[in-house]
Amino acid sequence: MDLEQQLRESYADRLGSLDVPAGDAGTARRTGARLRSRRRLAVGVAVLSVVAVAAAGHGLWRGRDTIGPSHAVGQWRELPPAPLSPRARAAGVWTGHEVIVVGGEANPCPPNTDFCAYDTRELRTGAAYDPATNAWHRIAKAPVPVGSGDRLVAAGEKVVLRHAGEHTCATTRCASPGDTWGWYVYDPATDHWSDDLGGPPRLRDTLSALGADVYGIAGRHVVSYDVGSGLWSRLPVDRIQPRLLHRQVTATPDGPVLSGYDATQPDDGSVPSVVLADVFDGTRWHRLPATGQLGNTWFWTGSRMVSPDPAQVTGGAVNPYPHAYPEGGFLDPASGRWSPLARDFSARWASGWGIYAVGGPWAATYGQLYDTRTGRVTRLPQPAGAPDQESTTVWAGDVLVAFGGVYAATGISYDSVSNRAWLYSP
């Protein structure tokens, strides 16, 4: 996965770029959610920077100071050159054997420009990196250009591309026609991309896979695609009340989990709208106990769901909440139990380096490395020579691979684009 989602700047520079009223937790949360869904994590970090800086004046943090994450214990090393041209915002995924990197932009728009005159045409070329041999090799070109609005997931030894259609990137927001999209499958064993396989209309860009099944949301239904048979299926409509707003589906062994917010509550941040979740047991949907968190970006760790966002929000002076609510947390779909993240996984310790990757039990976000099994948090340093923003980062088992990205001089311009790659071993 989709989560989304990574443009970074220093805290001082980024504070001025956000139009978020001080203390308006709802606006900050919705802004962060929109940006995280596009995997533009740098702006997400900037939102967290606003939260951290505003903490004293608006009570956005609770509890005693923590000692923060320990010093980094792992190490980075640069990988052999990838057989790809310099690029940023490429799609990447771990197949279980290789890291697949496809597409990207050779000249991406900077994040803070109102109008972009750059040539942001997306690329089709791709490559695979095998950690076992420490080697890259080219793969067949994708049948369509692949950009930041597309989704790449691995399922059943294959890779599925949900293509968002023709992009219009004349501004900082790329738009794509809602009904223009494609569904393609790449087989690493044969190095072959399928033709457009079609699928249900109105398929959203949030995807989640487990085994050979890829889950998505199309209209009111959760739908699934079996890469083995090539068949689509549609689950019954979730009719539990109150219905869910801003939904996401997460594939788990206990069934797909549909999460979102109470559609009957105001969507303006005036009340703390915690995440609700419904799980499908193969026959019917049933609702789990309400979580205690505000963020709705989930990943499967292998044992439970995690939403790795370290921020906490009280609503401040504008809309004071009864207590601070975390953006992230854990959810066990089998028992329905929700729990918060480790205390030391905190936005006040976040750095501005732009990587975001969640894979299995590991979360690399905001310059921190979080082991969800133990709760251990360590700093994740930026390797010397690595790009500042827009790198493609993928967990390959227990190692993190980062490819490409941009070297940022200021918030409105980029110095250069990279095709260098690094590997981090915790």
C-alpha positions as CSV (number, residue, x, y, z in Angstrom):
1,M,0.0,0.0,0.0
2,D,-2.1,3.1,-0.2
3,L,-1.6,5.3,2.6
4,E,-0.4,7.4,0.4
5,Q,1.3,9.7,0.0
6,Q,6.2,13.3,0.4
7,L,7.3,16.9,0.3
8,R,9.4,18.1,3.2
9,E,10.9,21.4,4.4
10,S,12.4,22.7,7.6
11,Y,9.9,23.5,10.3
12,A,10.4,27.3,10.1
13,D,9.9,27.3,6.3
14,R,6.8,25.1,6.4
15,L,4.9,26.9,9.1
16,G,4.3,29.8,6.8
17,S,3.1,27.6,4.0
18,L,0.0,26.2,5.8
19,D,-3.3,28.0,5.9
20,V,-4.5,26.4,9.1
21,P,-6.2,28.6,11.8
22,A,-4.4,28.3,15.1
23,G,-6.1,25.8,17.4
24,D,-8.5,24.6,14.7
25,A,-8.0,20.9,15.2
26,G,-10.6,19.8,12.7
27,T,-9.1,21.8,9.9
28,A,-5.6,20.6,10.7
29,R,-6.8,17.0,10.9
30,R,-8.6,17.2,7.6
31,T,-5.7,18.9,5.9
32,G,-3.3,16.3,7.2
33,A,-5.6,13.5,6.2
34,R,-5.9,14.8,2.6
35,L,-2.2,15.2,2.3
36,R,-1.3,11.9,3.9
37,S,-3.7,10.1,1.5
38,R,-1.6,11.5,-1.4
39,R,1.5,10.4,0.5
40,R,2.7,13.9,0.5
41,L,4.3,13.3,3.9
42,A,6.4,16.4,4.0
43,V,3.3,18.6,4.3
44,G,2.0,16.1,6.8
45,V,5.2,16.7,8.8
46,A,4.6,20.4,8.5
47,V,1.2,20.0,9.9
48,L,2.8,18.1,12.8
49,S,5.3,20.9,13.1
50,V,2.4,23.3,13.5
51,V,1.0,21.1,16.2
52,A,4.2,20.9,18.0
53,V,5.0,24.6,17.9
54,A,1.5,25.5,18.8
55,A,1.5,23.1,21.8
56,A,2.2,25.7,24.4
57,G,-0.5,28.1,23.3
58,H,-3.2,25.6,22.4
59,G,-2.8,22.6,24.5
60,L,-2.3,20.1,21.7
61,W,-0.1,17.7,23.6
62,R,-0.9,15.8,26.8
63,G,1.1,14.1,29.5
64,R,4.6,14.5,30.7
65,D,7.6,15.0,28.4
66,T,9.0,11.8,27.1
67,I,12.7,11.2,26.6
68,G,12.1,10.8,22.9
69,P,13.4,8.1,20.6
70,S,16.8,6.7,21.3
71,H,19.7,7.3,19.0
72,A,19.8,5.4,15.7
73,V,21.1,1.8,16.0
74,G,20.9,0.8,12.4
75,Q,22.9,1.9,9.4
76,W,22.4,3.1,5.9
77,R,24.5,2.0,2.9
78,E,24.3,3.1,-0.7
79,L,23.1,0.6,-3.2
80,P,24.5,-0.1,-6.7
81,P,23.2,2.4,-9.3
82,A,19.7,1.6,-10.4
83,P,19.1,1.2,-14.2
84,L,16.7,4.1,-14.2
85,S,16.9,7.8,-15.0
86,P,16.6,10.3,-12.2
87,R,13.1,10.7,-10.9
88,A,10.8,11.4,-7.9
89,R,7.4,10.1,-6.8
90,A,7.8,6.7,-8.4
91,A,5.5,3.9,-7.3
92,G,7.2,1.1,-5.3
93,V,6.2,-2.2,-3.7
94,W,7.8,-5.3,-2.1
95,T,6.8,-8.6,-3.8
96,G,8.4,-10.8,-1.1
97,H,11.5,-11.3,-3.3
98,E,12.1,-7.9,-5.0
99,V,11.4,-4.2,-4.6
100,I,9.6,-3.1,-7.8
101,V,10.0,0.6,-8.7
102,V,7.9,1.9,-11.6
103,G,7.2,5.4,-13.1
104,G,7.6,8.7,-11.4
105,E,8.3,12.2,-12.5
106,A,11.5,13.4,-14.1
107,N,10.8,17.0,-13.2
108,P,8.2,17.2,-10.4
109,C,6.4,20.3,-9.4
110,P,7.6,21.8,-6.1
111,P,5.0,21.6,-3.3
112,N,4.4,25.3,-2.6
113,T,3.8,26.7,-6.1
114,D,0.4,27.9,-7.2
115,F,1.2,27.3,-10.8
116,C,3.7,24.8,-12.2
117,A,5.3,25.4,-15.5
118,Y,7.5,22.3,-15.2
119,D,7.2,19.3,-17.6
120,T,5.7,16.8,-15.1
121,R,4.9,14.1,-17.6
122,E,5.1,10.7,-15.9
123,L,7.4,7.8,-16.8
124,R,6.7,4.2,-17.7
125,T,10.1,2.6,-17.1
126,G,10.8,0.4,-14.1
127,A,13.3,-1.8,-12.3
128,A,13.6,-4.4,-9.6
129,Y,16.1,-4.6,-6.7
130,D,16.8,-8.0,-5.1
131,P,18.3,-7.6,-1.5
132,A,19.6,-11.2,-1.6
133,T,21.9,-10.5,-4.6
134,N,22.2,-6.7,-4.0
135,A,21.5,-6.2,-7.7
136,W,19.1,-4.2,-9.9
137,H,17.6,-5.3,-13.2
138,R,15.2,-3.6,-15.6
139,I,11.7,-4.7,-15.9
140,A,9.2,-4.3,-18.8
141,K,7.8,-0.8,-19.2
142,A,4.4,-0.2,-17.7
143,P,1.6,0.0,-20.2
144,V,0.7,3.5,-19.0
145,P,2.7,6.3,-17.4
146,V,2.7,5.8,-13.6
147,G,2.6,8.8,-11.2
148,S,1.8,9.8,-7.7
149,G,-1.9,9.4,-8.2
150,D,-1.6,5.7,-9.0
151,R,-1.5,2.8,-6.6
152,L,0.7,-0.3,-6.7
153,V,0.1,-3.3,-4.5
154,A,1.6,-6.8,-4.3
155,A,-0.7,-9.9,-4.2
156,G,-0.2,-13.6,-4.9
157,E,3.3,-13.2,-6.3
158,K,2.1,-10.5,-8.7
159,V,1.8,-6.7,-8.7
160,V,-1.4,-4.8,-9.3
161,L,-1.5,-1.3,-10.7
162,R,-4.5,0.9,-10.2
163,H,-4.0,3.7,-12.8
164,A,-5.8,6.9,-12.1
165,G,-6.1,7.9,-15.8
166,E,-4.7,10.9,-17.6
167,H,-3.3,13.4,-15.1
168,T,-3.5,17.2,-15.4
169,C,-0.6,18.6,-13.4
170,A,-0.6,22.3,-14.4
171,T,-1.1,23.2,-10.7
172,T,0.1,21.7,-7.5
173,R,-2.9,19.4,-7.4
174,C,-3.0,16.7,-10.1
175,A,-6.5,16.0,-11.3
176,S,-7.7,12.9,-13.1
177,P,-11.1,12.2,-14.6
178,G,-13.2,10.2,-12.1
179,D,-14.2,7.5,-14.6
180,T,-10.9,7.2,-16.5
181,W,-8.8,4.6,-14.8
182,G,-7.1,1.3,-15.6
183,W,-6.3,-2.0,-13.8
184,Y,-3.1,-3.8,-14.8
185,V,-1.3,-6.8,-13.4
186,Y,2.5,-7.3,-13.6
187,D,4.0,-10.8,-13.3
188,P,7.6,-10.7,-12.2
189,A,8.1,-14.4,-13.2
190,T,7.4,-13.6,-16.9
191,D,8.3,-9.9,-16.8
192,H,4.9,-9.2,-18.4
193,W,2.3,-6.5,-17.9
194,S,-1.3,-7.4,-18.7
195,D,-3.6,-5.3,-20.9
196,D,-6.2,-3.1,-19.1
197,L,-8.3,-5.7,-17.2
198,G,-11.1,-3.3,-16.4
199,G,-13.2,-3.6,-13.3
200,P,-16.0,-2.0,-11.3
201,P,-16.8,1.7,-11.9
202,R,-16.0,4.3,-9.3
203,L,-13.1,2.3,-7.8
204,R,-11.3,4.6,-5.4
205,D,-7.5,4.8,-5.2
206,T,-7.2,3.3,-1.7
207,L,-6.3,-0.4,-2.0
208,S,-5.2,-3.1,0.4
209,A,-4.0,-6.6,-0.3
210,L,-3.6,-9.8,1.6
211,G,-2.6,-13.1,0.0
212,A,-4.0,-13.1,-3.6
213,D,-6.8,-10.7,-2.8
214,V,-6.8,-7.0,-3.4
215,Y,-9.6,-5.0,-1.7
216,G,-10.9,-1.6,-2.7
217,I,-14.0,0.6,-2.4
218,A,-16.3,1.1,-5.4
219,G,-19.4,3.2,-4.6
220,R,-21.1,1.8,-1.6
221,H,-19.5,-1.6,-1.9
222,V,-16.2,-3.1,-0.8
223,V,-14.9,-5.1,-3.8
224,S,-12.1,-7.7,-4.1
225,Y,-10.0,-8.9,-7.0
226,D,-8.4,-12.4,-7.0
227,V,-5.1,-12.2,-9.0
228,G,-5.1,-16.0,-9.4
229,S,-8.5,-16.2,-11.1
230,G,-8.7,-12.7,-12.4
231,L,-12.2,-12.4,-11.0
232,W,-13.9,-9.5,-9.2
233,S,-16.4,-10.0,-6.4
234,R,-18.5,-7.6,-4.5
235,L,-19.2,-7.7,-0.8
236,P,-22.7,-6.9,0.6
237,V,-23.2,-3.2,1.4
238,D,-22.3,-2.3,5.0
239,R,-25.7,-1.1,6.3
240,I,-24.6,-0.6,9.9
241,Q,-25.7,2.8,11.4
242,P,-24.4,5.3,11.8
243,R,-22.9,4.9,8.3
244,L,-19.2,5.6,7.8
245,L,-17.8,8.7,6.1
246,H,-14.3,9.0,4.5
247,R,-14.0,5.2,4.3
248,Q,-10.8,3.1,4.0
249,V,-10.6,-0.7,3.6
250,T,-7.8,-2.7,5.2
251,A,-7.3,-6.4,4.3
252,T,-6.8,-8.6,7.4
253,P,-6.9,-12.4,8.1
254,D,-10.1,-11.8,10.0
255,G,-11.8,-10.2,7.0
256,P,-11.7,-6.8,5.3
257,V,-12.1,-3.9,7.8
258,L,-14.0,-0.8,6.6
259,S,-13.1,2.2,8.7
260,G,-14.3,5.8,8.7
261,Y,-16.1,8.4,10.7
262,D,-19.7,8.8,12.0
263,A,-21.5,10.4,9.1
264,T,-24.1,11.9,11.5
265,Q,-21.5,14.0,13.3
266,P,-20.4,17.5,12.1
267,D,-17.5,17.3,9.7
268,D,-16.0,20.6,10.8
269,G,-13.8,19.6,13.7
270,S,-16.2,21.0,16.3
271,V,-16.4,17.5,18.0
272,P,-13.8,14.8,18.2
273,S,-14.9,12.4,15.5
274,V,-13.1,9.1,16.4
275,V,-12.6,6.3,13.9
276,L,-15.2,3.6,13.7
277,A,-14.5,0.2,12.1
278,D,-16.7,-2.6,10.7
279,V,-15.3,-6.0,9.8
280,F,-16.8,-8.5,7.3
281,D,-16.7,-12.1,8.7
282,G,-17.6,-13.7,5.4
283,T,-21.3,-13.5,5.9
284,R,-22.1,-10.1,7.4
285,W,-20.6,-6.9,8.6
286,H,-20.4,-6.1,12.4
287,R,-19.1,-3.1,14.1
288,L,-16.1,-3.1,16.5
289,P,-16.0,-0.9,19.6
290,A,-15.1,2.7,18.8
291,T,-11.4,3.5,18.6
292,G,-9.9,6.4,20.6
293,Q,-8.1,8.0,17.6
294,L,-8.8,10.6,14.9
295,G,-6.6,9.4,12.0
296,N,-7.9,6.9,9.5
297,T,-4.8,5.7,7.6
298,W,-4.3,2.0,8.4
299,F,-1.8,-0.8,7.5
300,W,-1.7,-4.5,8.4
301,T,1.4,-5.4,10.5
302,G,1.0,-9.1,10.4
303,S,-0.8,-9.3,13.8
304,R,-3.0,-6.1,14.0
305,M,-3.7,-2.9,12.2
306,V,-1.6,0.2,12.8
307,S,-2.1,3.9,12.0
308,P,1.4,5.3,12.5
309,D,0.7,9.0,13.1
310,P,2.3,10.4,16.3
311,A,0.2,13.6,16.6
312,Q,-2.3,14.2,19.4
313,V,-5.0,16.9,19.3
314,T,-7.2,18.6,21.9
315,G,-9.0,21.1,19.7
316,G,-7.4,24.0,21.5
317,A,-9.1,27.2,22.4
318,V,-11.5,27.1,19.4
319,N,-13.0,23.7,19.9
320,P,-11.8,22.3,23.2
321,Y,-12.1,18.6,23.5
322,P,-12.5,16.8,26.9
323,H,-9.0,15.3,26.5
324,A,-6.3,14.9,23.9
325,Y,-7.0,12.5,21.1
326,P,-4.2,10.7,19.2
327,E,-4.2,10.6,15.5
328,G,-2.7,7.0,15.4
329,G,-3.0,3.7,17.2
330,F,-3.5,0.0,16.9
331,L,-6.6,-2.0,16.2
332,D,-7.0,-5.8,16.6
333,P,-9.9,-6.8,14.3
334,A,-10.3,-10.2,16.0
335,S,-11.0,-8.8,19.4
336,G,-12.0,-5.2,18.5
337,R,-9.4,-3.9,21.0
338,W,-7.9,-0.5,20.2
339,S,-4.7,0.8,21.8
340,P,-2.5,3.9,21.4
341,L,1.0,4.0,20.0
342,A,4.1,4.0,22.1
343,R,4.5,7.3,24.0
344,D,7.9,8.0,22.6
345,F,6.6,7.9,19.0
346,S,6.0,11.6,19.1
347,A,5.6,14.4,16.6
348,R,7.7,16.6,18.7
349,W,10.7,14.4,17.9
350,A,9.9,14.3,14.1
351,S,12.4,15.5,11.6
352,G,11.7,17.2,8.3
353,W,13.2,14.4,6.2
354,G,10.7,13.1,3.7
355,I,10.3,9.4,3.9
356,Y,7.2,7.4,4.7
357,A,7.1,3.6,4.6
358,V,5.1,1.0,6.5
359,G,5.8,-2.7,6.0
360,G,4.9,-5.6,8.3
361,P,5.8,-4.5,11.8
362,W,8.0,-1.5,10.8
363,A,7.0,2.1,10.3
364,A,9.4,4.7,9.1
365,T,7.8,8.0,9.4
366,Y,8.7,11.6,10.3
367,G,12.4,10.7,10.7
368,Q,11.6,8.0,13.2
369,L,11.7,4.2,13.1
370,Y,8.9,2.5,15.0
371,D,9.0,-1.2,15.7
372,T,5.3,-2.0,16.4
373,R,6.1,-5.3,18.0
374,T,8.1,-3.9,20.8
375,G,7.2,-0.2,20.8
376,R,10.8,0.7,20.4
377,V,11.3,4.1,18.7
378,T,14.7,5.1,17.3
379,R,15.8,8.1,15.2
380,L,16.1,7.4,11.5
381,P,18.9,9.7,10.2
382,Q,19.1,10.9,6.7
383,P,22.1,9.3,5.0
384,A,24.7,11.7,3.6
385,G,24.0,12.5,0.0
386,A,20.4,11.3,0.1
387,P,17.6,13.4,-1.5
388,D,15.5,15.5,0.8
389,Q,12.0,14.8,-0.5
390,E,9.8,12.6,-2.7
391,S,11.9,9.4,-2.5
392,T,10.3,6.1,-3.1
393,T,10.6,4.1,0.2
394,V,9.7,0.4,0.6
395,W,10.1,-2.1,3.4
396,A,11.7,-5.2,1.9
397,G,11.2,-7.6,4.8
398,D,13.3,-6.1,7.6
399,V,15.3,-3.7,5.5
400,L,14.2,-0.3,4.1
401,V,15.0,0.6,0.5
402,A,14.9,4.3,-0.6
403,F,15.2,5.3,-4.3
404,G,15.3,8.6,-6.1
405,G,13.8,11.8,-4.9
406,V,14.7,15.5,-5.1
407,Y,17.2,17.7,-3.5
408,A,15.3,20.8,-2.3
409,A,16.8,24.2,-2.1
410,T,13.7,26.0,-1.0
411,G,10.0,25.3,-0.7
412,I,9.3,26.7,-4.2
413,S,12.2,25.2,-6.2
414,Y,14.1,22.0,-6.5
415,D,17.8,21.7,-7.1
416,S,18.0,18.4,-8.9
417,V,16.4,14.9,-9.1
418,S,18.2,11.7,-8.1
419,N,18.3,8.1,-9.1
420,R,20.5,7.0,-6.3
421,A,19.3,4.4,-3.8
422,W,20.0,3.4,-0.2
423,L,19.3,0.5,2.1
424,Y,18.7,0.8,5.9
425,S,19.2,-2.2,8.2
426,P,17.6,-1.6,11.7
